[in-house]
Amino acid sequence: MKAAVIHTVGEPPRYDDFAEPAPRDDEVLVNVSAASITNIARMRAAGTHYSRHDELPAVAGIDGVGRTEDGTRVYFGGPRAPYGTMAEVSVSPARGSPPFPTRWTT
């Protein structure tokens, strides 16, 4: 799959190939639709956040929106290392992937 891959902490991620994740029993596979570029994600890539990437190469990103294998649209975050959300596919804790509405109501 294609992803924003961090090869060296402190250098910008590169658009590169990365192995697709296989979900564990407590995870869901997510086909990513959008991933946010947050200050925390930027700091992690730069190595200036306490939760920086210890395992490299790694995929950038900590949260996003996508669809699970059954088509459910979800907000997701916290993929296990070395996976991130700035990829075609990611993994997320199943309990941390609530359905995301496709239409807002007031």
Sequence and secondary structure as in RCSB ss.txt:
>XXXX:A:sequence
MKAAVIHTVGEPPRYDDFAEPAPRDDEVLVNVSAASITNIARMRAAGTHYSRHDELPAVAGIDGVGRTEDGTRVY
FGGPRAPYGTMAEVSVSPARGSPPFPTRWTT
>XXXX:A:secstr
 EEEEESSTTS  EEEE       TTEEEEEEEEE   HHHHHHHHT STT   SSSEE  SEEEEEETT  EEE
EE   TT  SSBSEEEEEGGG  B  SS   
